[in-house]
Amino acid sequence: MSERPSDLDPKIADRLKRTADGLVPAIAQQYDTGEVLMLGWMDDEALHRTLTTGRCTYWSRSRQEYWVKGDSSGHQQWVRSVALDCDGDAILVKVDQVGAACHTGDRTCWDADVLDPVVGVRPE
């Protein structure tokens, strides 16, 4: 993937640790309930657009283009806060989600295939 131009603040860009194709995973979380909604991918420009428009913008790996969550479906994500993790290799976007976050039409991408792990119990 060739690097796409971006207006992202260099102070932020310098902190990002990207995959080989220039992307950083971005978790969308409902701001008031903590519900984890979805994982998308952002490059520098998608993060810049997210920070400056109030709407989540992602990079589509399959279509090789930017997309604003909800522009075609109406299921918008309104940005409430954005944070980098301590290593700069993941982004957390707290959003006010309108409708479904998942492309399948589900509220969240994390409820359709729940696994059955051994549950750990913290010692007292």
Backbone atoms as SQL, in Angstrom:
CREATE TABLE atoms (id INTEGER PRIMARY KEY, chain TEXT, resi INTEGER, resn TEXT, atom TEXT, x REAL, y REAL, z REAL);
INSERT INTO atoms VALUES
  (1, 'A', 1, 'MET', 'N', 0.846, -1.169, 0.000),
  (2, 'A', 1, 'MET', 'CA', 0.000, 0.000, 0.000),
  (3, 'A', 1, 'MET', 'C', 0.890, 1.230, 0.000),
  (4, 'A', 2, 'SER', 'N', 0.655, 2.132, -0.897),
  (5, 'A', 2, 'SER', 'CA', 1.425, 3.359, -0.893),
  (6, 'A', 2, 'SER', 'C', 0.867, 4.286, 0.173),
  (7, 'A', 3, 'GLU', 'N', 1.750, 5.089, 0.729),
  (8, 'A', 3, 'GLU', 'CA', 1.331, 6.004, 1.778),
  (9, 'A', 3, 'GLU', 'C', 0.450, 7.093, 1.192),
  (10, 'A', 4, 'ARG', 'N', -0.686, 7.310, 1.836),
  (11, 'A', 4, 'ARG', 'CA', -1.610, 8.346, 1.392),
  (12, 'A', 4, 'ARG', 'C', -1.303, 9.636, 2.138),
  (13, 'A', 5, 'PRO', 'N', -1.452, 10.787, 1.480),
  (14, 'A', 5, 'PRO', 'CA', -1.179, 12.054, 2.160),
  (15, 'A', 5, 'PRO', 'C', -2.174, 12.282, 3.295),
  (16, 'A', 6, 'SER', 'N', -1.715, 13.005, 4.328),
  (17, 'A', 6, 'SER', 'CA', -2.572, 13.251, 5.481),
  (18, 'A', 6, 'SER', 'C', -2.252, 14.586, 6.115),
  (19, 'A', 7, 'ASP', 'N', -3.272, 15.185, 6.708),
  (20, 'A', 7, 'ASP', 'CA', -3.114, 16.417, 7.474),
  (21, 'A', 7, 'ASP', 'C', -3.064, 16.147, 8.972),
  (22, 'A', 8, 'LEU', 'N', -2.851, 14.894, 9.376),
  (23, 'A', 8, 'LEU', 'CA', -2.774, 14.563, 10.797),
  (24, 'A', 8, 'LEU', 'C', -1.613, 15.305, 11.438),
  (25, 'A', 9, 'ASP', 'N', -1.860, 15.849, 12.613),
  (26, 'A', 9, 'ASP', 'CA', -0.829, 16.546, 13.383),
  (27, 'A', 9, 'ASP', 'C', 0.398, 15.634, 13.511),
  (28, 'A', 10, 'PRO', 'N', 1.577, 16.119, 13.108),
  (29, 'A', 10, 'PRO', 'CA', 2.782, 15.280, 13.182),
  (30, 'A', 10, 'PRO', 'C', 3.082, 14.764, 14.589),
  (31, 'A', 11, 'LYS', 'N', 2.687, 15.490, 15.618),
  (32, 'A', 11, 'LYS', 'CA', 2.908, 15.024, 16.997),
  (33, 'A', 11, 'LYS', 'C', 2.117, 13.753, 17.271),
  (34, 'A', 12, 'ILE', 'N', 0.947, 13.645, 16.673),
  (35, 'A', 12, 'ILE', 'CA', 0.140, 12.428, 16.818),
  (36, 'A', 12, 'ILE', 'C', 0.684, 11.346, 15.883),
  (37, 'A', 13, 'ALA', 'N', 0.952, 11.714, 14.641),
  (38, 'A', 13, 'ALA', 'CA', 1.451, 10.746, 13.653),
  (39, 'A', 13, 'ALA', 'C', 2.730, 10.067, 14.132),
  (40, 'A', 14, 'ASP', 'N', 3.607, 10.821, 14.786),
  (41, 'A', 14, 'ASP', 'CA', 4.870, 10.259, 15.271),
  (42, 'A', 14, 'ASP', 'C', 4.664, 9.205, 16.356),
  (43, 'A', 15, 'ARG', 'N', 3.537, 9.241, 17.030),
  (44, 'A', 15, 'ARG', 'CA', 3.258, 8.293, 18.114),
  (45, 'A', 15, 'ARG', 'C', 2.662, 6.984, 17.614),
  (46, 'A', 16, 'LEU', 'N', 2.144, 6.973, 16.376),
  (47, 'A', 16, 'LEU', 'CA', 1.451, 5.792, 15.867),
  (48, 'A', 16, 'LEU', 'C', 2.421, 4.685, 15.464),
  (49, 'A', 17, 'LYS', 'N', 2.086, 3.478, 15.843),
  (50, 'A', 17, 'LYS', 'CA', 2.799, 2.288, 15.386),
  (51, 'A', 17, 'LYS', 'C', 1.837, 1.552, 14.469),
  (52, 'A', 18, 'ARG', 'N', 2.140, 1.580, 13.185),
  (53, 'A', 18, 'ARG', 'CA', 1.244, 1.072, 12.158),
  (54, 'A', 18, 'ARG', 'C', 1.617, -0.350, 11.734),
  (55, 'A', 19, 'THR', 'N', 0.645, -1.041, 11.169),
  (56, 'A', 19, 'THR', 'CA', 0.916, -2.327, 10.545),
  (57, 'A', 19, 'THR', 'C', 1.748, -2.079, 9.288),
  (58, 'A', 20, 'ALA', 'N', 2.189, -3.150, 8.652),
  (59, 'A', 20, 'ALA', 'CA', 2.992, -3.013, 7.433),
  (60, 'A', 20, 'ALA', 'C', 2.253, -2.255, 6.337),
  (61, 'A', 21, 'ASP', 'N', 0.919, -2.318, 6.352),
  (62, 'A', 21, 'ASP', 'CA', 0.156, -1.595, 5.341),
  (63, 'A', 21, 'ASP', 'C', -0.302, -0.210, 5.806),
  (64, 'A', 22, 'GLY', 'N', 0.308, 0.294, 6.891),
  (65, 'A', 22, 'GLY', 'CA', 0.084, 1.671, 7.319),
  (66, 'A', 22, 'GLY', 'C', -1.155, 1.905, 8.159),
  (67, 'A', 23, 'LEU', 'N', -1.720, 0.843, 8.724),
  (68, 'A', 23, 'LEU', 'CA', -2.979, 0.964, 9.453),
  (69, 'A', 23, 'LEU', 'C', -2.815, 0.726, 10.946),
  (70, 'A', 24, 'VAL', 'N', -3.780, 1.260, 11.700),
  (71, 'A', 24, 'VAL', 'CA', -3.853, 1.065, 13.148),
  (72, 'A', 24, 'VAL', 'C', -5.276, 0.587, 13.454),
  (73, 'A', 25, 'PRO', 'N', -5.416, -0.480, 14.272),
  (74, 'A', 25, 'PRO', 'CA', -6.765, -0.917, 14.626),
  (75, 'A', 25, 'PRO', 'C', -7.454, 0.128, 15.501),
  (76, 'A', 26, 'ALA', 'N', -8.737, 0.332, 15.237),
  (77, 'A', 26, 'ALA', 'CA', -9.522, 1.309, 15.993),
  (78, 'A', 26, 'ALA', 'C', -10.769, 0.627, 16.542),
  (79, 'A', 27, 'ILE', 'N', -10.886, 0.600, 17.848),
  (80, 'A', 27, 'ILE', 'CA', -12.049, 0.030, 18.522),
  (81, 'A', 27, 'ILE', 'C', -13.068, 1.139, 18.739),
  (82, 'A', 28, 'ALA', 'N', -14.303, 0.890, 18.344),
  (83, 'A', 28, 'ALA', 'CA', -15.398, 1.812, 18.631),
  (84, 'A', 28, 'ALA', 'C', -16.166, 1.269, 19.823),
  (85, 'A', 29, 'GLN', 'N', -16.377, 2.148, 20.819),
  (86, 'A', 29, 'GLN', 'CA', -17.045, 1.779, 22.053),
  (87, 'A', 29, 'GLN', 'C', -18.159, 2.795, 22.334),
  (88, 'A', 30, 'GLN', 'N', -19.324, 2.316, 22.748),
  (89, 'A', 30, 'GLN', 'CA', -20.413, 3.220, 23.117),
  (90, 'A', 30, 'GLN', 'C', -19.976, 4.033, 24.333),
  (91, 'A', 31, 'TYR', 'N', -20.036, 5.347, 24.220),
  (92, 'A', 31, 'TYR', 'CA', -19.450, 6.225, 25.233),
  (93, 'A', 31, 'TYR', 'C', -20.109, 6.116, 26.607),
  (94, 'A', 32, 'ASP', 'N', -21.413, 5.866, 26.670),
  (95, 'A', 32, 'ASP', 'CA', -22.086, 5.919, 27.968),
  (96, 'A', 32, 'ASP', 'C', -22.261, 4.556, 28.629),
  (97, 'A', 33, 'THR', 'N', -22.239, 3.477, 27.864),
  (98, 'A', 33, 'THR', 'CA', -22.441, 2.146, 28.444),
  (99, 'A', 33, 'THR', 'C', -21.173, 1.309, 28.485),
  (100, 'A', 34, 'GLY', 'N', -20.158, 1.692, 27.706),
  (101, 'A', 34, 'GLY', 'CA', -18.931, 0.909, 27.630),
  (102, 'A', 34, 'GLY', 'C', -19.031, -0.269, 26.672),
  (103, 'A', 35, 'GLU', 'N', -20.170, -0.443, 26.030),
  (104, 'A', 35, 'GLU', 'CA', -20.367, -1.549, 25.091),
  (105, 'A', 35, 'GLU', 'C', -19.352, -1.451, 23.945),
  (106, 'A', 36, 'VAL', 'N', -18.627, -2.541, 23.689),
  (107, 'A', 36, 'VAL', 'CA', -17.681, -2.589, 22.581),
  (108, 'A', 36, 'VAL', 'C', -18.470, -2.881, 21.313),
  (109, 'A', 37, 'LEU', 'N', -18.357, -1.990, 20.331),
  (110, 'A', 37, 'LEU', 'CA', -19.206, -2.071, 19.150),
  (111, 'A', 37, 'LEU', 'C', -18.542, -2.746, 17.957),
  (112, 'A', 38, 'MET', 'N', -17.343, -2.316, 17.604),
  (113, 'A', 38, 'MET', 'CA', -16.713, -2.838, 16.395),
  (114, 'A', 38, 'MET', 'C', -15.228, -2.517, 16.383),
  (115, 'A', 39, 'LEU', 'N', -14.531, -3.151, 15.457),
  (116, 'A', 39, 'LEU', 'CA', -13.143, -2.843, 15.166),
  (117, 'A', 39, 'LEU', 'C', -13.061, -2.425, 13.708),
  (118, 'A', 40, 'GLY', 'N', -12.431, -1.292, 13.474),
  (119, 'A', 40, 'GLY', 'CA', -12.165, -0.837, 12.118),
  (120, 'A', 40, 'GLY', 'C', -10.691, -0.503, 11.996),
  (121, 'A', 41, 'TRP', 'N', -10.296, -0.045, 10.839),
  (122, 'A', 41, 'TRP', 'CA', -8.893, 0.287, 10.594),
  (123, 'A', 41, 'TRP', 'C', -8.771, 1.750, 10.180),
  (124, 'A', 42, 'MET', 'N', -7.783, 2.423, 10.736),
  (125, 'A', 42, 'MET', 'CA', -7.524, 3.815, 10.391),
  (126, 'A', 42, 'MET', 'C', -6.073, 3.972, 9.967),
  (127, 'A', 43, 'ASP', 'N', -5.874, 4.802, 8.955),
  (128, 'A', 43, 'ASP', 'CA', -4.532, 5.293, 8.663),
  (129, 'A', 43, 'ASP', 'C', -4.479, 6.720, 9.199),
  (130, 'A', 44, 'ASP', 'N', -3.390, 7.425, 8.920),
  (131, 'A', 44, 'ASP', 'CA', -3.230, 8.776, 9.452),
  (132, 'A', 44, 'ASP', 'C', -4.381, 9.691, 9.026),
  (133, 'A', 45, 'GLU', 'N', -4.766, 9.620, 7.758),
  (134, 'A', 45, 'GLU', 'CA', -5.814, 10.510, 7.264),
  (135, 'A', 45, 'GLU', 'C', -7.179, 10.159, 7.849),
  (136, 'A', 46, 'ALA', 'N', -7.486, 8.883, 8.011),
  (137, 'A', 46, 'ALA', 'CA', -8.756, 8.498, 8.629),
  (138, 'A', 46, 'ALA', 'C', -8.822, 9.008, 10.061),
  (139, 'A', 47, 'LEU', 'N', -7.707, 8.912, 10.785),
  (140, 'A', 47, 'LEU', 'CA', -7.674, 9.437, 12.148),
  (141, 'A', 47, 'LEU', 'C', -7.838, 10.955, 12.135),
  (142, 'A', 48, 'HIS', 'N', -7.164, 11.632, 11.212),
  (143, 'A', 48, 'HIS', 'CA', -7.314, 13.087, 11.086),
  (144, 'A', 48, 'HIS', 'C', -8.776, 13.460, 10.853),
  (145, 'A', 49, 'ARG', 'N', -9.426, 12.780, 9.932),
  (146, 'A', 49, 'ARG', 'CA', -10.835, 13.079, 9.627),
  (147, 'A', 49, 'ARG', 'C', -11.727, 12.803, 10.834),
  (148, 'A', 50, 'THR', 'N', -11.445, 11.726, 11.550),
  (149, 'A', 50, 'THR', 'CA', -12.216, 11.393, 12.753),
  (150, 'A', 50, 'THR', 'C', -12.061, 12.488, 13.803),
  (151, 'A', 51, 'LEU', 'N', -10.845, 12.975, 13.971),
  (152, 'A', 51, 'LEU', 'CA', -10.573, 14.011, 14.979),
  (153, 'A', 51, 'LEU', 'C', -11.156, 15.370, 14.608),
  (154, 'A', 52, 'THR', 'N', -11.340, 15.623, 13.325),
  (155, 'A', 52, 'THR', 'CA', -11.726, 16.975, 12.895),
  (156, 'A', 52, 'THR', 'C', -13.159, 17.107, 12.392),
  (157, 'A', 53, 'THR', 'N', -13.883, 15.977, 12.244),
  (158, 'A', 53, 'THR', 'CA', -15.252, 16.063, 11.724),
  (159, 'A', 53, 'THR', 'C', -16.323, 15.675, 12.731),
  (160, 'A', 54, 'GLY', 'N', -15.937, 14.967, 13.795),
  (161, 'A', 54, 'GLY', 'CA', -16.924, 14.495, 14.750),
  (162, 'A', 54, 'GLY', 'C', -17.615, 13.211, 14.329),
  (163, 'A', 55, 'ARG', 'N', -17.189, 12.612, 13.225),
  (164, 'A', 55, 'ARG', 'CA', -17.723, 11.342, 12.715),
  (165, 'A', 55, 'ARG', 'C', -16.562, 10.377, 12.515),
  (166, 'A', 56, 'CYS', 'N', -16.796, 9.095, 12.729),
  (167, 'A', 56, 'CYS', 'CA', -15.739, 8.100, 12.552),
  (168, 'A', 56, 'CYS', 'C', -15.505, 7.835, 11.073),
  (169, 'A', 57, 'THR', 'N', -14.262, 7.963, 10.672),
  (170, 'A', 57, 'THR', 'CA', -13.824, 7.619, 9.320),
  (171, 'A', 57, 'THR', 'C', -12.846, 6.462, 9.423),
  (172, 'A', 58, 'TYR', 'N', -13.036, 5.468, 8.586),
  (173, 'A', 58, 'TYR', 'CA', -12.172, 4.287, 8.574),
  (174, 'A', 58, 'TYR', 'C', -11.591, 4.098, 7.176),
  (175, 'A', 59, 'TRP', 'N', -10.561, 3.246, 7.093),
  (176, 'A', 59, 'TRP', 'CA', -10.004, 2.829, 5.817),
  (177, 'A', 59, 'TRP', 'C', -10.522, 1.428, 5.534),
  (178, 'A', 60, 'SER', 'N', -11.162, 1.236, 4.400),
  (179, 'A', 60, 'SER', 'CA', -11.654, -0.078, 4.011),
  (180, 'A', 60, 'SER', 'C', -10.525, -0.853, 3.346),
  (181, 'A', 61, 'ARG', 'N', -10.124, -1.951, 3.966),
  (182, 'A', 61, 'ARG', 'CA', -9.055, -2.768, 3.391),
  (183, 'A', 61, 'ARG', 'C', -9.531, -3.482, 2.143),
  (184, 'A', 62, 'SER', 'N', -10.812, -3.837, 2.069),
  (185, 'A', 62, 'SER', 'CA', -11.317, -4.554, 0.895),
  (186, 'A', 62, 'SER', 'C', -11.549, -3.613, -0.290),
  (187, 'A', 63, 'ARG', 'N', -12.078, -2.424, -0.028),
  (188, 'A', 63, 'ARG', 'CA', -12.377, -1.486, -1.110),
  (189, 'A', 63, 'ARG', 'C', -11.245, -0.491, -1.380),
  (190, 'A', 64, 'GLN', 'N', -10.264, -0.448, -0.456),
  (191, 'A', 64, 'GLN', 'CA', -9.132, 0.478, -0.596),
  (192, 'A', 64, 'GLN', 'C', -9.616, 1.930, -0.727),
  (193, 'A', 65, 'GLU', 'N', -10.514, 2.307, 0.200),
  (194, 'A', 65, 'GLU', 'CA', -11.026, 3.676, 0.213),
  (195, 'A', 65, 'GLU', 'C', -11.503, 4.040, 1.617),
  (196, 'A', 66, 'TYR', 'N', -11.635, 5.347, 1.859),
  (197, 'A', 66, 'TYR', 'CA', -12.156, 5.822, 3.132),
  (198, 'A', 66, 'TYR', 'C', -13.663, 5.639, 3.164),
  (199, 'A', 67, 'TRP', 'N', -14.187, 5.410, 4.356),
  (200, 'A', 67, 'TRP', 'CA', -15.634, 5.370, 4.535),
  (201, 'A', 67, 'TRP', 'C', -15.987, 5.967, 5.885),
  (202, 'A', 68, 'VAL', 'N', -17.044, 6.745, 5.890),
  (203, 'A', 68, 'VAL', 'CA', -17.557, 7.355, 7.110),
  (204, 'A', 68, 'VAL', 'C', -18.695, 6.476, 7.606),
  (205, 'A', 69, 'LYS', 'N', -18.561, 5.974, 8.828),
  (206, 'A', 69, 'LYS', 'CA', -19.552, 5.058, 9.376),
  (207, 'A', 69, 'LYS', 'C', -20.930, 5.705, 9.351),
  (208, 'A', 70, 'GLY', 'N', -21.852, 5.062, 8.662),
  (209, 'A', 70, 'GLY', 'CA', -23.229, 5.511, 8.616),
  (210, 'A', 70, 'GLY', 'C', -23.614, 6.314, 7.393),
  (211, 'A', 71, 'ASP', 'N', -22.649, 6.680, 6.537),
  (212, 'A', 71, 'ASP', 'CA', -23.014, 7.465, 5.357),
  (213, 'A', 71, 'ASP', 'C', -23.968, 6.713, 4.429),
  (214, 'A', 72, 'SER', 'N', -23.779, 5.407, 4.297),
  (215, 'A', 72, 'SER', 'CA', -24.699, 4.663, 3.433),
  (216, 'A', 72, 'SER', 'C', -25.791, 3.953, 4.227),
  (217, 'A', 73, 'SER', 'N', -25.502, 3.528, 5.450),
  (218, 'A', 73, 'SER', 'CA', -26.478, 2.752, 6.238),
  (219, 'A', 73, 'SER', 'C', -27.355, 3.618, 7.133),
  (220, 'A', 74, 'GLY', 'N', -26.898, 4.815, 7.447),
  (221, 'A', 74, 'GLY', 'CA', -27.607, 5.649, 8.419),
  (222, 'A', 74, 'GLY', 'C', -27.226, 5.338, 9.853),
  (223, 'A', 75, 'HIS', 'N', -26.391, 4.315, 10.061),
  (224, 'A', 75, 'HIS', 'CA', -25.959, 3.906, 11.402),
  (225, 'A', 75, 'HIS', 'C', -24.671, 4.648, 11.766),
  (226, 'A', 76, 'GLN', 'N', -24.829, 5.899, 12.105),
  (227, 'A', 76, 'GLN', 'CA', -23.691, 6.794, 12.301),
  (228, 'A', 76, 'GLN', 'C', -23.007, 6.599, 13.642),
  (229, 'A', 77, 'GLN', 'N', -21.744, 6.995, 13.670),
  (230, 'A', 77, 'GLN', 'CA', -20.972, 7.057, 14.906),
  (231, 'A', 77, 'GLN', 'C', -20.549, 8.508, 15.117),
  (232, 'A', 78, 'TRP', 'N', -21.044, 9.084, 16.202),
  (233, 'A', 78, 'TRP', 'CA', -20.708, 10.457, 16.561),
  (234, 'A', 78, 'TRP', 'C', -19.626, 10.409, 17.629),
  (235, 'A', 79, 'VAL', 'N', -18.488, 11.006, 17.331),
  (236, 'A', 79, 'VAL', 'CA', -17.304, 10.926, 18.189),
  (237, 'A', 79, 'VAL', 'C', -17.524, 11.679, 19.496),
  (238, 'A', 80, 'ARG', 'N', -17.196, 11.031, 20.611),
  (239, 'A', 80, 'ARG', 'CA', -17.219, 11.659, 21.923),
  (240, 'A', 80, 'ARG', 'C', -15.801, 11.844, 22.464),
  (241, 'A', 81, 'SER', 'N', -14.915, 10.871, 22.216),
  (242, 'A', 81, 'SER', 'CA', -13.511, 11.008, 22.615),
  (243, 'A', 81, 'SER', 'C', -12.672, 10.035, 21.799),
  (244, 'A', 82, 'VAL', 'N', -11.385, 10.348, 21.689),
  (245, 'A', 82, 'VAL', 'CA', -10.440, 9.500, 20.965),
  (246, 'A', 82, 'VAL', 'C', -9.170, 9.401, 21.805),
  (247, 'A', 83, 'ALA', 'N', -8.639, 8.192, 21.948),
  (248, 'A', 83, 'ALA', 'CA', -7.422, 7.990, 22.731),
  (249, 'A', 83, 'ALA', 'C', -6.533, 6.955, 22.048),
  (250, 'A', 84, 'LEU', 'N', -5.228, 7.134, 22.197),
  (251, 'A', 84, 'LEU', 'CA', -4.254, 6.125, 21.782),
  (252, 'A', 84, 'LEU', 'C', -3.906, 5.280, 22.989),
  (253, 'A', 85, 'ASP', 'N', -3.618, 4.009, 22.762),
  (254, 'A', 85, 'ASP', 'CA', -3.143, 3.203, 23.878),
  (255, 'A', 85, 'ASP', 'C', -1.693, 3.575, 24.181),
  (256, 'A', 86, 'CYS', 'N', -1.140, 3.002, 25.238),
  (257, 'A', 86, 'CYS', 'CA', 0.187, 3.395, 25.724),
  (258, 'A', 86, 'CYS', 'C', 1.296, 3.158, 24.704),
  (259, 'A', 87, 'ASP', 'N', 1.103, 2.201, 23.796),
  (260, 'A', 87, 'ASP', 'CA', 2.116, 1.893, 22.784),
  (261, 'A', 87, 'ASP', 'C', 1.880, 2.624, 21.465),
  (262, 'A', 88, 'GLY', 'N', 0.739, 3.260, 21.307),
  (263, 'A', 88, 'GLY', 'CA', 0.424, 3.933, 20.055),
  (264, 'A', 88, 'GLY', 'C', 0.061, 2.980, 18.934),
  (265, 'A', 89, 'ASP', 'N', -0.296, 1.723, 19.292),
  (266, 'A', 89, 'ASP', 'CA', -0.620, 0.758, 18.242),
  (267, 'A', 89, 'ASP', 'C', -2.098, 0.377, 18.210),
  (268, 'A', 90, 'ALA', 'N', -2.925, 1.140, 18.907),
  (269, 'A', 90, 'ALA', 'CA', -4.371, 0.939, 18.867),
  (270, 'A', 90, 'ALA', 'C', -5.056, 2.250, 19.239),
  (271, 'A', 91, 'ILE', 'N', -6.241, 2.440, 18.676),
  (272, 'A', 91, 'ILE', 'CA', -7.029, 3.649, 18.908),
  (273, 'A', 91, 'ILE', 'C', -8.352, 3.234, 19.537),
  (274, 'A', 92, 'LEU', 'N', -8.785, 3.977, 20.554),
  (275, 'A', 92, 'LEU', 'CA', -10.097, 3.779, 21.157),
  (276, 'A', 92, 'LEU', 'C', -10.929, 5.021, 20.860),
  (277, 'A', 93, 'VAL', 'N', -12.047, 4.804, 20.152),
  (278, 'A', 93, 'VAL', 'CA', -12.955, 5.905, 19.840),
  (279, 'A', 93, 'VAL', 'C', -14.252, 5.649, 20.592),
  (280, 'A', 94, 'LYS', 'N', -14.554, 6.530, 21.529),
  (281, 'A', 94, 'LYS', 'CA', -15.835, 6.444, 22.225),
  (282, 'A', 94, 'LYS', 'C', -16.832, 7.249, 21.415),
  (283, 'A', 95, 'VAL', 'N', -17.950, 6.584, 21.092),
  (284, 'A', 95, 'VAL', 'CA', -18.906, 7.161, 20.156),
  (285, 'A', 95, 'VAL', 'C', -20.322, 7.110, 20.717),
  (286, 'A', 96, 'ASP', 'N', -21.181, 7.904, 20.116),
  (287, 'A', 96, 'ASP', 'CA', -22.617, 7.762, 20.302),
  (288, 'A', 96, 'ASP', 'C', -23.106, 7.074, 19.029),
  (289, 'A', 97, 'GLN', 'N', -23.382, 5.784, 19.140),
  (290, 'A', 97, 'GLN', 'CA', -23.759, 4.960, 17.990),
  (291, 'A', 97, 'GLN', 'C', -25.248, 5.096, 17.702),
  (292, 'A', 98, 'VAL', 'N', -25.581, 5.354, 16.456),
  (293, 'A', 98, 'VAL', 'CA', -26.966, 5.380, 16.001),
  (294, 'A', 98, 'VAL', 'C', -27.233, 4.061, 15.291),
  (295, 'A', 99, 'GLY', 'N', -28.123, 3.251, 15.819),
  (296, 'A', 99, 'GLY', 'CA', -28.459, 1.979, 15.186),
  (297, 'A', 99, 'GLY', 'C', -27.353, 0.950, 15.335),
  (298, 'A', 100, 'ALA', 'N', -27.283, 0.063, 14.349),
  (299, 'A', 100, 'ALA', 'CA', -26.335, -1.053, 14.372),
  (300, 'A', 100, 'ALA', 'C', -24.926, -0.589, 14.054),
  (301, 'A', 101, 'ALA', 'N', -23.939, -1.168, 14.735),
  (302, 'A', 101, 'ALA', 'CA', -22.541, -0.891, 14.419),
  (303, 'A', 101, 'ALA', 'C', -21.989, -1.922, 13.446),
  (304, 'A', 102, 'CYS', 'N', -22.507, -3.149, 13.511),
  (305, 'A', 102, 'CYS', 'CA', -21.976, -4.238, 12.694),
  (306, 'A', 102, 'CYS', 'C', -22.581, -4.218, 11.287),
  (307, 'A', 103, 'HIS', 'N', -21.783, -4.599, 10.307),
  (308, 'A', 103, 'HIS', 'CA', -22.268, -4.657, 8.929),
  (309, 'A', 103, 'HIS', 'C', -23.360, -5.713, 8.736),
  (310, 'A', 104, 'THR', 'N', -23.498, -6.625, 9.703),
  (311, 'A', 104, 'THR', 'CA', -24.540, -7.655, 9.616),
  (312, 'A', 104, 'THR', 'C', -25.903, -7.133, 10.066),
  (313, 'A', 105, 'GLY', 'N', -25.903, -5.920, 10.640),
  (314, 'A', 105, 'GLY', 'CA', -27.141, -5.353, 11.157),
  (315, 'A', 105, 'GLY', 'C', -27.293, -5.511, 12.657),
  (316, 'A', 106, 'ASP', 'N', -26.353, -6.209, 13.302),
  (317, 'A', 106, 'ASP', 'CA', -26.376, -6.349, 14.759),
  (318, 'A', 106, 'ASP', 'C', -25.861, -5.069, 15.415),
  (319, 'A', 107, 'ARG', 'N', -26.277, -4.844, 16.627),
  (320, 'A', 107, 'ARG', 'CA', -25.829, -3.662, 17.382),
  (321, 'A', 107, 'ARG', 'C', -24.311, -3.654, 17.519),
  (322, 'A', 108, 'THR', 'N', -23.721, -4.799, 17.812),
  (323, 'A', 108, 'THR', 'CA', -22.283, -4.917, 18.017),
  (324, 'A', 108, 'THR', 'C', -21.747, -6.097, 17.206),
  (325, 'A', 109, 'CYS', 'N', -20.490, -6.031, 16.855),
  (326, 'A', 109, 'CYS', 'CA', -19.842, -7.132, 16.126),
  (327, 'A', 109, 'CYS', 'C', -19.442, -8.272, 17.055),
  (328, 'A', 110, 'TRP', 'N', -19.669, -8.126, 18.358),
  (329, 'A', 110, 'TRP', 'CA', -19.121, -9.059, 19.332),
  (330, 'A', 110, 'TRP', 'C', -20.156, -9.970, 19.973),
  (331, 'A', 111, 'ASP', 'N', -21.370, -10.054, 19.440),
  (332, 'A', 111, 'ASP', 'CA', -22.376, -10.880, 20.112),
  (333, 'A', 111, 'ASP', 'C', -22.810, -12.111, 19.326),
  (334, 'A', 112, 'ALA', 'N', -22.324, -12.289, 18.117),
  (335, 'A', 112, 'ALA', 'CA', -22.808, -13.386, 17.281),
  (336, 'A', 112, 'ALA', 'C', -22.048, -14.688, 17.465),
  (337, 'A', 113, 'ASP', 'N', -20.806, -14.644, 17.895),
  (338, 'A', 113, 'ASP', 'CA', -19.991, -15.856, 17.962),
  (339, 'A', 113, 'ASP', 'C', -19.258, -15.918, 19.298),
  (340, 'A', 114, 'VAL', 'N', -20.031, -16.013, 20.367),
  (341, 'A', 114, 'VAL', 'CA', -19.464, -16.048, 21.709),
  (342, 'A', 114, 'VAL', 'C', -18.868, -17.436, 21.955),
  (343, 'A', 115, 'LEU', 'N', -17.618, -17.472, 22.360),
  (344, 'A', 115, 'LEU', 'CA', -16.923, -18.731, 22.613),
  (345, 'A', 115, 'LEU', 'C', -17.196, -19.207, 24.037),
  (346, 'A', 116, 'ASP', 'N', -16.756, -20.411, 24.357),
  (347, 'A', 116, 'ASP', 'CA', -17.017, -21.005, 25.664),
  (348, 'A', 116, 'ASP', 'C', -15.712, -21.255, 26.411),
  (349, 'A', 117, 'PRO', 'N', -15.128, -20.201, 27.000),
  (350, 'A', 117, 'PRO', 'CA', -13.845, -20.386, 27.674),
  (351, 'A', 117, 'PRO', 'C', -14.030, -20.920, 29.113),
  (352, 'A', 118, 'VAL', 'N', -12.939, -21.447, 29.645),
  (353, 'A', 118, 'VAL', 'CA', -12.910, -21.718, 31.076),
  (354, 'A', 118, 'VAL', 'C', -12.863, -20.349, 31.747),
  (355, 'A', 119, 'VAL', 'N', -13.717, -20.150, 32.720),
  (356, 'A', 119, 'VAL', 'CA', -13.777, -18.860, 33.385),
  (357, 'A', 119, 'VAL', 'C', -12.770, -18.858, 34.530),
  (358, 'A', 120, 'GLY', 'N', -11.882, -17.872, 34.504),
  (359, 'A', 120, 'GLY', 'CA', -10.889, -17.726, 35.554),
  (360, 'A', 120, 'GLY', 'C', -11.496, -17.055, 36.771),
  (361, 'A', 121, 'VAL', 'N', -11.037, -17.479, 37.955),
  (362, 'A', 121, 'VAL', 'CA', -11.504, -16.879, 39.189),
  (363, 'A', 121, 'VAL', 'C', -10.296, -16.295, 39.912),
  (364, 'A', 122, 'ARG', 'N', -10.380, -15.014, 40.183),
  (365, 'A', 122, 'ARG', 'CA', -9.283, -14.325, 40.884),
  (366, 'A', 122, 'ARG', 'C', -9.210, -14.804, 42.334),
  (367, 'A', 123, 'PRO', 'N', -7.996, -15.131, 42.795),
  (368, 'A', 123, 'PRO', 'CA', -7.871, -15.547, 44.188),
  (369, 'A', 123, 'PRO', 'C', -8.166, -14.382, 45.129),
  (370, 'A', 124, 'GLU', 'N', -8.677, -14.731, 46.285),
  (371, 'A', 124, 'GLU', 'CA', -9.002, -13.683, 47.274),
  (372, 'A', 124, 'GLU', 'C', -7.789, -13.189, 47.984);
